[in-house]
Amino acid sequence: MTGVISGGGQWAFVAAAYGVTVVLTGAVLWASWRAMKKAEKRSDALRKDRK
């Protein structure tokens, strides 16, 4: 059958796919965390201005 990954190559593909998923998930989490910290800093600054 053409187009089918067979033998050990299929497991390399699966491992690579999981690796890419883990790396990209980590990147999204990191970017979200950085955005959250920035928003918290702005919120704190606005609260200090009100007092």
N, C-alpha and C positions, 0 to 999 in steps of 0.2 A: 504494500500500500504506500503510495507516495505521500509525502507531507507529514508522515508520522515519525516522531522521534522514538527510536528503539534502542534497546540495550542500556548501557550506562549513561548515555547522553540524556535520557529523559530525567534521570535523577539529578544530573548537573543543572538541567533547565529548571527543575522544581526548586533546587537549592538556591539558584540565582534569583528566581522569582520571589522566594521568601526573603532573601537578602535585600532585594530592592524594596520590597514592601516594608521591611523593618526600618531601613534607612529613611525612606520617605515618610513613614509614620513618625519617626523620631524628629525629622525636620519640621513637620507640621506641629508637633507638640512643642518643640523649642520655639518656633515662631509665635505660636499662640501664647506661650508663657511670657515671651518678651513683650508682646502687645499688651498682655494683662498687666505686667509690671509698669509699663509706660502709662497705661490708663489709670492705675492706682496712684501713681506719682502725680498725675494731673489732677485727679480727684482730691488728693490730700492738699495740693497747692490751692485749689479753689476753696476748700474748707478753711484753710488758714487765712485766706483773704476775707472771709465773712466775719471772722471774730474780731 
